[in-house]
C-alpha cells in the first residue's frame, strides 16, 4: 500500500468517526452502526499494512484518538440515557399491571 492510499484510508477513517459522532447526536443508531463497521474494516487494513508504526502519521493518529475518545463519551452518555428510559418504561409497566389487576 503506497502513501497516498494510506492517507486516503486515514481520511476515510476520520470521516467515518465524524459521521458516527453526528449520527449519535441525532440518535441515528442504524447509520452509526453502519459507519462503525466500515471503520472497523479500515482499522484492520491499517493493522495489516502496519501503518500505526509509521512516524509521519503520528499527528493524524492523535487526532483519530481524540475522535474515538469523544465517541466513547457520547456512547456512554447515550447508554446512560437509554438505561434511564428503560427504568421508566419498566416502572410504567409495573404500574399498569397493578391497575389491571385492581380493575
N, CA, C and O of each residue as an XYZ file, in Angstrom:
412
protein
N       0.850     -1.172      0.000
C       0.000      0.000      0.000
C       0.902      1.243      0.000
O       1.773      1.387      0.858
N       0.680      2.132     -0.970
C       1.523      3.325     -1.045
C       1.021      4.414     -0.094
O      -0.046      4.290      0.507
N       1.809      5.477      0.028
C       1.492      6.553      0.987
C       0.154      7.214      0.683
O      -0.605      7.519      1.604
N      -0.148      7.439     -0.595
C      -1.416      8.082     -0.940
C      -2.602      7.218     -0.515
O      -3.604      7.744     -0.031
N      -2.503      5.917     -0.686
C      -3.564      5.014     -0.246
C      -3.692      5.028      1.273
O      -4.799      4.958      1.806
N      -2.568      5.116      1.964
C      -2.586      5.186      3.423
C      -3.254      6.480      3.881
O      -4.059      6.474      4.812
N      -2.918      7.576      3.230
C      -3.521      8.871      3.578
C      -5.021      8.834      3.313
O      -5.809      9.341      4.111
N      -5.414      8.233      2.189
C      -6.839      8.111      1.882
C      -7.568      7.295      2.949
O      -8.684      7.639      3.338
N      -6.946      6.223      3.419
C      -7.558      5.415      4.481
C      -7.723      6.226      5.763
O      -8.761      6.154      6.420
N      -6.708      6.988      6.109
C      -6.796      7.828      7.312
C      -7.903      8.865      7.160
O      -8.656      9.116      8.101
N      -8.001      9.461      5.987
C      -9.070     10.431      5.737
C     -10.441      9.771      5.840
O     -11.369     10.333      6.423
N     -10.559      8.568      5.265
C     -11.825      7.833      5.346
C     -12.191      7.513      6.785
O     -13.350      7.651      7.178
N     -11.218      7.089      7.567
C     -11.490      6.757      8.961
C     -11.927      8.000      9.726
O     -12.879      7.941     10.505
N     -11.254      9.113      9.516
C     -11.638     10.347     10.198
C     -13.061     10.745      9.808
O     -13.851     11.133     10.668
N     -13.391     10.652      8.525
C     -14.733     10.986      8.059
C     -15.776     10.078      8.723
O     -16.830     10.548      9.154
N     -15.477      8.783      8.801
C     -16.409      7.846      9.421
C     -16.608      8.129     10.908
O     -17.723      8.038     11.420
N     -15.532      8.468     11.586
C     -15.649      8.792     13.019
C     -16.501     10.048     13.209
O     -17.332     10.110     14.114
N     -16.291     11.035     12.358
C     -17.092     12.257     12.444
C     -18.556     11.967     12.141
O     -19.447     12.539     12.770
N     -18.808     11.074     11.173
C     -20.181     10.659     10.872
C     -20.816      9.951     12.061
O     -21.984     10.181     12.376
N     -20.048      9.092     12.718
C     -20.571      8.381     13.884
C     -21.004      9.369     14.952
O     -22.076      9.236     15.542
N     -20.171     10.348     15.189
C     -20.488     11.359     16.206
C     -21.751     12.115     15.818
O     -22.627     12.329     16.657
N     -21.856     12.524     14.547
C     -23.059     13.234     14.087
C     -24.297     12.348     14.195
O     -25.357     12.802     14.627
N     -24.160     11.087     13.802
C     -25.301     10.173     13.883
C     -25.748      9.959     15.320
O     -26.946      9.876     15.590
N     -24.803      9.871     16.240
C     -25.179      9.710     17.647
C     -25.851     10.968     18.185
O     -26.771     10.880     18.998
N     -25.399     12.130     17.738
C     -26.063     13.378     18.146
C     -27.523     13.371     17.706
O     -28.390     13.897     18.403
N     -27.788     12.775     16.550
C     -29.147     12.723     16.003
C     -29.895     11.468     16.454
O     -31.029     11.242     16.030
N     -29.280     10.656     17.301
C     -29.842      9.372     17.754
C     -30.145      8.461     16.574
O     -31.112      7.701     16.604
N     -29.326      8.537     15.545
C     -29.469      7.698     14.353
C     -28.541      6.494     14.516
O     -27.447      6.454     13.954
N     -28.996      5.523     15.291
C     -28.149      4.394     15.658
C     -27.880      3.451     14.484
O     -26.821      2.827     14.421
N     -28.817      3.347     13.572
C     -28.634      2.450     12.427
C     -27.460      2.904     11.561
O     -26.607      2.094     11.198
N     -27.413      4.189     11.232
C     -26.303      4.701     10.429
C     -25.005      4.740     11.224
O     -23.925      4.552     10.663
N     -25.106      4.981     12.518
C     -23.903      4.958     13.357
C     -23.296      3.562     13.344
O     -22.079      3.407     13.246
N     -24.144      2.554     13.441
C     -23.652      1.176     13.430
C     -22.998      0.837     12.090
O     -21.967      0.166     12.053
N     -23.592      1.299     11.000
C     -23.016      1.027      9.673
C     -21.633      1.655      9.536
O     -20.716      1.034      8.998
N     -21.482      2.883     10.021
C     -20.168      3.530      9.912
C     -19.159      2.908     10.868
O     -17.957      2.950     10.606
N     -19.627      2.333     11.972
C     -18.728      1.639     12.895
C     -18.136      0.409     12.202
O     -16.943      0.133     12.327
N     -18.973     -0.320     11.476
C     -18.490     -1.498     10.753
C     -17.471     -1.105      9.690
O     -16.450     -1.771      9.524
N     -17.752     -0.021      8.971
C     -16.810      0.446      7.943
C     -15.489      0.875      8.575
O     -14.416      0.594      8.041
N     -15.576      1.549      9.703
C     -14.357      1.978     10.394
C     -13.543      0.773     10.840
O     -12.315      0.788     10.765
N     -14.215     -0.259     11.299
C     -13.519     -1.476     11.711
C     -12.752     -2.101     10.557
O     -11.632     -2.579     10.737
N     -13.352     -2.098      9.373
C     -12.666     -2.629      8.189
C     -11.409     -1.819      7.871
O     -10.368     -2.379      7.528
N     -11.518     -0.508      7.990
C     -10.355      0.353      7.714
C      -9.261      0.110      8.741
O      -8.082      0.047      8.394
N      -9.643     -0.027      9.995
C      -8.651     -0.273     11.047
C      -7.921     -1.586     10.791
O      -6.711     -1.678     10.998
N      -8.648     -2.595     10.345
C      -7.991     -3.867     10.013
C      -6.990     -3.688      8.875
O      -5.921     -4.298      8.890
N      -7.323     -2.866      7.901
C      -6.381     -2.580      6.809
C      -5.136     -1.880      7.350
O      -4.021     -2.164      6.913
N      -5.329     -0.952      8.314
C      -4.189     -0.269      8.950
C      -3.254     -1.278      9.583
O      -2.038     -1.242      9.390
N      -3.853     -2.175     10.340
C      -3.040     -3.148     11.063
C      -2.299     -4.069     10.102
O      -1.136     -4.403     10.327
N      -2.969     -4.475      9.042
C      -2.318     -5.337      8.047
C      -1.150     -4.627      7.367
O      -0.131     -5.247      7.063
N      -1.304     -3.325      7.132
C      -0.258     -2.552      6.440
C       0.782     -1.985      7.406
O       1.749     -1.353      6.982
N       0.581     -2.212      8.700
C       1.497     -1.715      9.740
C       1.655     -0.194      9.686
O       2.743      0.330      9.923
N       0.570      0.505      9.374
C       0.589      1.968      9.288
C       0.801      2.628     10.652
O       1.536      3.612     10.728
N       0.179      2.124     11.748
C       0.325      2.836     13.028
C       1.769      3.043     13.479
O       2.028      3.957     14.262
N       2.704      2.240     13.022
C       4.086      2.388     13.453
C       4.867      3.434     12.670
O       6.030      3.691     12.980
N       4.259      4.030     11.679
C       4.975      4.996     10.846
C       4.908      6.391     11.473
O       3.819      6.920     11.691
N       6.074      6.989     11.763
C       6.100      8.268     12.493
C       5.424      9.424     11.752
O       4.921     10.341     12.402
N       5.393      9.412     10.414
C       4.801     10.531      9.688
C       3.284     10.627      9.866
O       2.669     11.627      9.498
N       2.690      9.573     10.436
C       1.247      9.582     10.665
C       0.880      9.822     12.129
O      -0.291      9.732     12.497
N       1.853     10.120     12.944
C       1.625     10.264     14.387
C       0.551     11.314     14.695
O      -0.353     11.064     15.492
N       0.654     12.484     14.066
C      -0.310     13.556     14.335
C      -1.728     13.153     13.932
O      -2.691     13.449     14.640
N      -1.846     12.484     12.804
C      -3.163     12.031     12.347
C      -3.757     11.026     13.320
O      -4.951     11.074     13.615
N      -2.936     10.121     13.816
C      -3.435      9.128     14.763
C      -3.840      9.784     16.081
O      -4.799      9.349     16.719
N      -3.130     10.813     16.489
C      -3.518     11.525     17.712
C      -4.889     12.181     17.535
O      -5.699     12.191     18.463
N      -5.147     12.724     16.354
C      -6.451     13.322     16.064
C      -7.540     12.246     16.071
O      -8.639     12.466     16.580
N      -7.222     11.084     15.502
C      -8.192      9.987     15.491
C      -8.482      9.490     16.901
O      -9.619      9.146     17.224
N      -7.457      9.453     17.732
C      -7.641      9.031     19.126
C      -8.583      9.990     19.839
O      -9.441      9.554     20.606
N      -8.434     11.298     19.596
C      -9.340     12.281     20.213
C     -10.772     12.051     19.745
O     -11.709     12.134     20.540
N     -10.944     11.762     18.460
C     -12.289     11.481     17.956
C     -12.868     10.234     18.613
O     -14.042     10.212     18.985
N     -12.051      9.204     18.755
C     -12.527      7.982     19.404
C     -12.903      8.240     20.859
O     -13.910      7.718     21.338
N     -12.115      9.028     21.559
C     -12.447      9.348     22.956
C     -13.762     10.092     23.039
O     -14.576      9.829     23.924
N     -13.972     11.024     22.118
C     -15.228     11.766     22.066
C     -16.388     10.807     21.792
O     -17.451     10.904     22.406
N     -16.169      9.901     20.880
C     -17.188      8.914     20.529
C     -17.519      8.023     21.725
O     -18.688      7.727     21.973
N     -16.509      7.600     22.458
C     -16.716      6.756     23.639
C     -17.534      7.502     24.695
O     -18.426      6.922     25.314
N     -17.235      8.766     24.898
C     -18.003      9.558     25.863
C     -19.462      9.681     25.433
O     -20.374      9.594     26.254
N     -19.665      9.886     24.137
C     -21.036     10.008     23.645
C     -21.799      8.700     23.806
O     -22.963      8.708     24.206
N     -21.163      7.588     23.501
C     -21.819      6.292     23.634
C     -22.164      6.034     25.096
O     -23.237      5.514     25.401
N     -21.258      6.394     25.996
C     -21.532      6.217     27.432
C     -22.730      7.045     27.867
O     -23.585      6.571     28.615
N     -22.788      8.283     27.394
C     -23.914      9.155     27.749
C     -25.215      8.604     27.165
O     -26.244      8.595     27.840
N     -25.170      8.148     25.920
C     -26.358      7.568     25.283
C     -26.806      6.325     26.047
O     -28.001      6.119     26.261
N     -25.851      5.503     26.456
C     -26.171      4.281     27.190
C     -26.870      4.622     28.495
O     -27.853      3.982     28.868
N     -26.362      5.628     29.184
C     -26.970      6.046     30.440
C     -28.398      6.542     30.214
O     -29.301      6.211     30.983
N     -28.600      7.332     29.165
C     -29.945      7.822     28.846
C     -30.896      6.669     28.540
O     -32.038      6.655     29.000
N     -30.422      5.718     27.769
C     -31.261      4.572     27.409
C     -31.608      3.743     28.643
O     -32.739      3.280     28.787
N     -30.634      3.558     29.529
C     -30.905      2.808     30.763
C     -31.959      3.520     31.599
O     -32.847      2.875     32.157
N     -31.870      4.852     31.689
C     -32.871      5.617     32.440
C     -34.253      5.467     31.815
O     -35.249      5.312     32.522
N     -34.308      5.514     30.491
C     -35.588      5.359     29.803
C     -36.154      3.953     30.028
O     -37.361      3.785     30.205
N     -35.286      2.959     30.019
C     -35.742      1.587     30.253
C     -36.316      1.429     31.661
O     -37.305      0.720     31.852
N     -35.702      2.084     32.646
C     -36.219      2.022     34.014
C     -37.598      2.679     34.087
O     -38.493      2.176     34.766
N     -37.763      3.793     33.394
C     -39.063      4.473     33.392
C     -40.125      3.598     32.744
O     -41.249      3.510     33.237
N     -39.771      2.956     31.643
C     -40.720      2.064     30.969
C     -41.070      0.897     31.885
O     -42.235      0.512     31.990
N     -40.067      0.340     32.542
C     -40.304     -0.779     33.463
C     -41.240     -0.356     34.589
O     -42.157     -1.095     34.945
N     -41.012      0.826     35.150
C     -41.884      1.332     36.220
C     -43.307      1.535     35.703
O     -44.274      1.234     36.402
N     -43.433      2.047     34.473
C     -44.764      2.270     33.895
C     -45.484      0.941     33.687
O     -46.686      0.844     33.933
N     -44.768     -0.072     33.239
C     -45.375     -1.394     33.039
C     -45.846     -1.966     34.370
O     -46.931     -2.540     34.452
N     -45.034     -1.810     35.410
C     -45.432     -2.304     36.738
C     -46.699     -1.592     37.220
O     -47.604     -2.217     37.773
N     -46.746     -0.295     37.002
C     -47.920      0.488     37.408
C     -49.153      0.029     36.650
O     -50.218     -0.147     37.240
N     -49.011     -0.166     35.337
C     -50.142     -0.645     34.529
C     -50.605     -2.025     34.981
O     -51.804     -2.303     35.012
N     -49.662     -2.882     35.328
C     -50.015     -4.222     35.811
C     -50.813     -4.133     37.115
O     -51.771     -4.882     37.306
N     -50.426     -3.234     37.999
C     -51.154     -3.057     39.261
C     -52.571     -2.579     38.976
O     -53.525     -3.092     39.560
N     -52.719     -1.600     38.083
C     -54.044     -1.090     37.729
C     -54.903     -2.166     37.077
O     -56.096     -2.266     37.366
N     -54.314     -2.962     36.211
C     -55.104     -4.000     35.527
C     -55.553     -5.086     36.493
O     -56.626     -5.662     36.316
N     -54.757     -5.372     37.502
C     -55.137     -6.393     38.496
C     -56.237     -5.872     39.411
O     -57.075     -6.637     39.888
N     -56.226     -4.564     39.653
C     -57.211     -3.961     40.563
C     -58.504     -3.562     39.851
O     -59.461     -3.131     40.494
N     -58.532     -3.702     38.544
C     -59.741     -3.299     37.807
C     -60.776     -4.381     37.758
O     -61.843     -4.188     37.174
